[in-house]
Amino acid sequence: MSFIVKIKKQLALYELTVDLETEAGILAVIGGSGSGKSMTLKCIAGIETPDSGFISLNGRVLYDSSKKINLPPQKRNVGYLFQEYALFPTMTAAENISIVMKQKNPVQVQKWLEEYGLGDYADSYPDHLSGGQKQRIAMIRMLAAEPQCILLDEPFSALDEHIKRKMEREVMEMLHDFDKPILFVSHNQEEVYRLADRIASMENGRFSPIREKRAFFAEPQTVGQAKLVGCNNISEIDWISEDRVYAKDWNLSLRVPFTELEEQKKYRAIAIYPGDITLYSEDAILEEKQVRNKISVKSCGTEEELHSWAVSCQIDGTDAELMMLLSKEKMPSVPEKITEIFVDGGKIHLLQ
């Protein structure tokens, strides 16, 4: 089951450029508001039309600008779950599901409703249903249409926090046997990590290469990706040598992974995860060639979190800060006075 999307569309602030090839499984696309995520789904579904490009699903062409092919939404066989669920307000729950079925089957509809705890709501209208109930009905309706791929557009954003995780589990159970492509867009990094197999990012309309989710979170490749995965220690750089940079935002010279001069042109910034900053160089055994950068700080503020201390350290001689996380298990309390912090050069991420 192959899914290919290669499209361009000029928007008000940028040109949307998407180049992706995927197969069965959940591919998450993470990005901030206005980055182009929802527009990408609308182009795939046929609600919006790209300026140029090509879209095919399992060898069937849905859109090809060069051949003047542009199938209408109802002929694309693409399931699309909107943020607002888009249930027909004048139809009951059962009718909302039945309308998409190729052959009407009231018995099957009732069976689905009962399977997902909605057996008593077959004759209820959408305005009498909770957000979670609406979502389940929208999911059943989408699957009842027997789509060849599914598009999920921020499917949990309209739900209250206390039921969001429950609905995530229910949606994943409903999709468990769906062995076709699923494209899931979100701005929530935790949601994406829990649900996706692979991840790509959208930044100002640009679609990044697809990567395995653990690699995506562990090794961000761009400034935008670092921000999306929650790494808030980011600085622009100037290169000093093959393994040293000047971090302009922090007024610091730091050792970084060795990089050939020709390769350095690709990198314009660095990122340091808060969990990779420590208090003392004795905290870890230094491996061969491992270099610890020592950073002097003049003041620190501490906030208590569930399993860690969040320490905001003001760098000596500047107004800049670095965020550090300290494990409560290893450090029951934070020293009153912190004057130095350390980071391994090998754990500083180079960003494009």
C-alpha positions as CSV (number, residue, x, y, z in Angstrom):
1,M,0.0,0.0,0.0
2,S,2.0,3.0,-1.3
3,F,1.0,6.6,-0.7
4,I,2.8,9.3,-2.7
5,V,2.3,13.1,-2.3
6,K,4.4,15.6,-4.3
7,I,2.7,18.9,-4.4
8,K,3.2,22.7,-4.3
9,K,0.7,25.4,-3.5
10,Q,1.3,29.1,-3.1
11,L,-0.2,30.5,0.1
12,A,-0.3,34.0,1.5
13,L,2.9,33.8,3.5
14,Y,4.9,31.0,1.8
15,E,4.8,28.2,-0.8
16,L,3.6,24.9,0.5
17,T,6.0,22.2,-0.6
18,V,5.3,18.5,0.3
19,D,7.3,15.6,-0.9
20,L,6.4,12.3,0.9
21,E,6.2,8.6,0.3
22,T,4.8,6.3,2.9
23,E,3.1,3.0,3.4
24,A,0.9,1.3,6.0
25,G,1.3,2.7,9.6
26,I,0.9,6.0,11.3
27,L,3.0,8.9,10.0
28,A,2.8,12.0,12.2
29,V,3.3,15.5,10.9
30,I,4.2,17.9,13.7
31,G,4.3,21.6,13.3
32,G,3.1,24.9,14.8
33,S,-0.1,26.7,13.9
34,G,-0.1,28.0,10.3
35,S,2.8,25.8,9.3
36,G,0.8,24.1,6.5
37,K,-0.3,20.8,8.2
38,S,-4.0,21.1,7.7
39,M,-3.7,22.6,4.1
40,T,-1.6,19.5,3.2
41,L,-4.5,17.2,4.4
42,K,-7.1,19.3,2.5
43,C,-5.1,19.0,-0.7
44,I,-4.8,15.2,-0.3
45,A,-8.5,14.9,0.4
46,G,-9.5,17.1,-2.6
47,I,-11.0,19.9,-0.5
48,E,-8.2,22.2,-1.8
49,T,-6.4,22.0,-5.1
50,P,-2.6,22.3,-5.3
51,D,-1.0,24.5,-7.9
52,S,1.0,21.6,-9.3
53,G,2.2,18.1,-8.4
54,F,1.0,14.6,-8.1
55,I,-0.9,12.4,-5.5
56,S,-1.4,8.7,-5.8
57,L,-2.7,6.0,-3.4
58,N,-1.8,2.4,-4.0
59,G,-1.1,3.1,-7.7
60,R,-4.4,5.0,-8.2
61,V,-3.8,8.7,-9.3
62,L,-5.9,11.1,-7.3
63,Y,-4.3,14.3,-8.6
64,D,-1.8,15.0,-11.5
65,S,-1.5,18.6,-12.6
66,S,0.4,17.6,-15.8
67,K,-2.4,15.2,-16.9
68,K,-5.3,17.4,-15.7
69,I,-6.4,14.7,-13.2
70,N,-8.2,16.0,-10.1
71,L,-10.6,13.5,-8.5
72,P,-13.4,15.0,-6.4
73,P,-13.3,14.2,-2.6
74,Q,-16.1,11.6,-2.8
75,K,-14.1,9.6,-5.4
76,R,-10.7,9.6,-3.6
77,N,-11.6,7.0,-1.0
78,V,-9.7,9.0,1.6
79,G,-11.0,9.1,5.2
80,Y,-10.7,12.5,6.8
81,L,-11.4,13.2,10.5
82,F,-11.8,16.9,11.0
83,Q,-11.0,18.8,14.2
84,E,-14.7,19.6,14.6
85,Y,-15.8,16.0,13.5
86,A,-18.2,17.4,10.8
87,L,-21.2,15.3,11.8
88,F,-24.4,16.2,10.0
89,P,-26.5,18.1,12.7
90,T,-29.9,17.0,11.3
91,M,-29.0,13.3,11.2
92,T,-28.9,10.9,14.2
93,A,-25.7,9.0,15.1
94,A,-26.9,6.0,13.2
95,E,-27.8,8.0,10.1
96,N,-24.4,9.8,10.2
97,I,-22.8,6.4,9.9
98,S,-25.2,4.8,7.4
99,I,-24.9,7.7,4.9
100,V,-21.3,6.8,3.9
101,M,-21.8,3.0,3.6
102,K,-21.9,1.5,0.1
103,Q,-24.7,-0.8,1.2
104,K,-27.0,0.2,4.1
105,N,-26.8,-2.2,7.0
106,P,-28.6,-1.0,10.1
107,V,-27.7,-4.2,12.0
108,Q,-23.9,-3.6,11.4
109,V,-24.3,0.1,12.4
110,Q,-25.9,-0.8,15.7
111,K,-23.2,-3.4,16.3
112,W,-20.5,-0.8,15.8
113,L,-22.2,1.6,18.1
114,E,-22.5,-1.0,20.8
115,E,-18.9,-2.0,20.4
116,Y,-17.8,1.5,21.3
117,G,-20.3,2.2,24.1
118,L,-22.8,4.1,22.0
119,G,-25.5,1.5,21.7
120,D,-28.0,3.8,23.5
121,Y,-27.2,6.8,21.3
122,A,-28.2,5.5,17.8
123,D,-31.2,7.9,17.6
124,S,-29.4,10.9,19.3
125,Y,-28.5,14.0,17.3
126,P,-24.9,15.5,17.5
127,D,-26.0,18.4,19.7
128,H,-27.0,15.9,22.4
129,L,-23.6,14.2,22.4
130,S,-20.4,14.9,24.3
131,G,-17.1,15.7,22.5
132,G,-15.9,12.1,23.1
133,Q,-19.1,10.6,21.8
134,K,-19.0,12.8,18.7
135,Q,-15.4,11.7,18.0
136,R,-16.2,8.0,18.3
137,I,-19.2,8.4,15.9
138,A,-17.0,10.4,13.4
139,M,-14.4,7.6,13.6
140,I,-17.0,4.8,13.0
141,R,-18.4,6.8,10.1
142,M,-14.9,7.2,8.6
143,L,-14.1,3.5,8.9
144,A,-17.6,2.5,7.6
145,A,-16.7,4.2,4.3
146,E,-13.9,1.7,3.8
147,P,-11.1,4.2,3.1
148,Q,-7.8,3.3,1.6
149,C,-6.0,5.8,3.8
150,I,-6.9,8.0,6.8
151,L,-6.2,11.6,7.5
152,L,-6.4,12.8,11.2
153,D,-6.4,16.6,11.6
154,E,-5.6,17.4,15.3
155,P,-8.2,14.8,16.3
156,F,-7.8,15.4,20.1
157,S,-7.5,19.2,20.2
158,A,-11.2,19.8,20.9
159,L,-11.3,17.4,23.9
160,D,-10.9,18.3,27.6
161,E,-7.5,17.2,29.0
162,H,-9.0,14.6,31.4
163,I,-10.5,12.6,28.5
164,K,-7.9,13.1,25.9
165,R,-5.7,10.1,26.8
166,K,-8.8,7.9,27.1
167,M,-9.8,8.9,23.6
168,E,-6.3,8.4,22.2
169,R,-6.5,4.8,23.4
170,E,-9.9,4.3,21.9
171,V,-8.9,5.7,18.5
172,M,-5.8,3.5,18.4
173,E,-8.0,0.5,19.3
174,M,-10.3,1.4,16.4
175,L,-7.4,1.7,14.0
176,H,-5.6,-1.4,15.2
177,D,-6.6,-3.5,12.2
178,F,-6.4,-0.7,9.7
179,D,-3.3,-1.8,7.7
180,K,-3.2,1.2,5.4
181,P,-1.5,4.6,5.5
182,I,-2.6,7.0,8.3
183,L,-1.5,10.6,8.2
184,F,-1.8,12.3,11.6
185,V,-1.1,16.0,12.1
186,S,-0.6,17.6,15.5
187,H,1.3,20.3,17.3
188,N,1.4,18.2,20.5
189,Q,4.8,16.5,20.8
190,E,3.7,14.1,23.5
191,E,0.6,13.0,21.5
192,V,2.8,12.5,18.4
193,Y,5.4,10.4,20.3
194,R,2.8,8.1,21.9
195,L,0.8,7.5,18.7
196,A,3.1,7.6,15.7
197,D,5.5,5.1,14.1
198,R,7.4,7.8,12.0
199,I,7.5,11.5,12.1
200,A,8.0,14.5,9.8
201,S,7.8,18.2,10.5
202,M,6.2,21.1,8.8
203,E,8.0,24.5,9.0
204,N,6.6,27.4,7.0
205,G,5.1,25.0,4.4
206,R,8.2,22.9,4.0
207,F,7.8,19.1,4.6
208,S,10.9,17.5,6.2
209,P,12.3,14.0,5.5
210,I,10.4,11.3,7.3
211,R,12.3,9.7,10.3
212,E,11.7,7.1,12.9
213,K,10.2,8.7,15.9
214,R,12.9,8.1,18.4
215,A,15.6,9.4,16.1
216,F,13.4,12.5,15.4
217,F,13.1,13.4,19.1
218,A,16.7,12.4,20.0
219,E,18.4,14.2,17.1
220,P,16.6,17.2,15.8
221,Q,18.0,18.5,12.5
222,T,16.7,22.0,12.3
223,V,15.9,24.9,14.7
224,G,12.2,24.4,14.1
225,Q,12.4,20.7,14.9
226,A,14.4,21.4,18.1
227,K,11.6,23.7,19.2
228,L,8.9,21.3,18.3
229,V,10.4,18.5,20.4
230,G,10.8,20.8,23.4
231,C,14.4,21.7,23.4
232,N,14.5,25.3,24.6
233,N,18.3,25.9,24.8
234,I,19.0,27.1,21.3
235,S,21.6,29.6,20.1
236,E,22.8,30.8,16.7
237,I,26.5,30.1,16.1
238,D,29.7,31.2,14.4
239,W,32.3,28.5,13.7
240,I,35.7,28.9,15.4
241,S,37.3,25.6,14.3
242,E,36.3,22.1,13.3
243,D,35.1,21.3,16.9
244,R,34.4,24.7,18.5
245,V,31.7,27.3,18.0
246,Y,30.8,30.7,19.4
247,A,27.2,30.6,20.7
248,K,26.1,34.1,20.0
249,D,23.0,34.1,22.1
250,W,24.9,32.9,25.2
251,N,28.3,34.7,24.6
252,L,30.1,31.3,25.0
253,S,32.8,29.3,23.2
254,L,31.8,25.7,23.2
255,R,33.3,22.4,22.1
256,V,30.9,20.5,19.7
257,P,31.1,17.3,17.6
258,F,33.9,17.4,15.1
259,T,32.7,18.8,11.7
260,E,34.6,19.2,8.5
261,L,34.9,22.8,7.3
262,E,32.8,22.1,4.2
263,E,30.1,20.5,6.3
264,Q,30.0,23.5,8.7
265,K,28.1,25.6,6.1
266,K,25.0,23.5,6.8
267,Y,24.7,24.4,10.4
268,R,23.6,27.7,11.8
269,A,22.7,26.9,15.4
270,I,23.1,24.5,18.3
271,A,20.7,23.0,20.8
272,I,21.2,21.5,24.2
273,Y,18.6,19.4,25.9
274,P,17.9,20.5,29.5
275,G,18.5,16.9,30.7
276,D,22.0,16.9,29.2
277,I,23.3,19.7,31.4
278,T,24.8,18.6,34.7
279,L,26.1,20.3,37.9
280,Y,29.4,18.5,38.4
281,S,31.9,16.9,36.0
282,E,32.1,14.0,38.5
283,D,28.5,13.0,37.7
284,A,29.6,10.8,34.8
285,I,32.8,8.9,33.8
286,L,34.4,10.7,31.0
287,E,34.8,8.6,27.9
288,E,37.9,8.8,25.7
289,K,37.9,12.1,23.7
290,Q,34.7,13.3,25.6
291,V,34.9,17.0,26.4
292,R,32.9,18.7,29.0
293,N,32.1,22.4,28.5
294,K,32.2,24.3,31.8
295,I,29.8,27.3,31.9
296,S,29.9,29.9,34.7
297,V,26.5,31.0,36.0
298,K,25.7,33.9,38.3
299,S,22.2,33.0,39.5
300,C,19.7,30.2,39.2
301,G,16.0,29.8,39.7
302,T,14.4,26.5,40.6
303,E,10.9,25.1,40.0
304,E,9.8,21.7,41.3
305,E,8.4,19.3,38.8
306,L,7.0,15.8,39.3
307,H,10.2,13.8,38.8
308,S,12.8,16.6,38.4
309,W,14.0,20.1,39.3
310,A,13.7,22.6,36.5
311,V,16.7,25.0,37.0
312,S,17.0,28.2,35.0
313,C,20.6,29.3,35.1
314,Q,21.6,32.9,34.1
315,I,25.0,32.7,32.3
316,D,27.7,34.8,33.9
317,G,28.3,38.1,32.2
318,T,25.0,38.0,30.1
319,D,21.3,38.2,30.4
320,A,20.9,34.8,28.7
321,E,19.7,31.7,30.5
322,L,20.1,27.9,30.0
323,M,17.4,25.5,31.3
324,M,18.6,22.4,33.2
325,L,16.7,19.4,34.5
326,L,18.0,17.6,37.6
327,S,16.7,14.2,38.6
328,K,15.1,14.2,42.1
329,E,16.1,10.5,42.4
330,K,19.8,11.5,42.1
331,M,19.5,14.9,43.7
332,P,16.8,15.1,46.5
333,S,17.4,18.9,46.7
334,V,19.2,21.5,44.6
335,P,22.2,23.3,46.1
336,E,21.4,26.9,47.2
337,K,24.4,28.3,45.2
338,I,25.2,27.0,41.7
339,T,28.3,28.6,40.1
340,E,29.1,26.2,37.3
341,I,27.3,23.9,35.0
342,F,28.6,21.3,32.5
343,V,27.6,19.9,29.1
344,D,29.3,17.2,27.1
345,G,30.4,18.5,23.7
346,G,29.1,15.3,22.1
347,K,25.6,16.0,23.3
348,I,25.3,19.4,21.7
349,H,23.2,19.1,18.6
350,L,24.1,20.9,15.4
351,L,21.1,22.4,13.6
352,Q,20.4,23.6,10.1
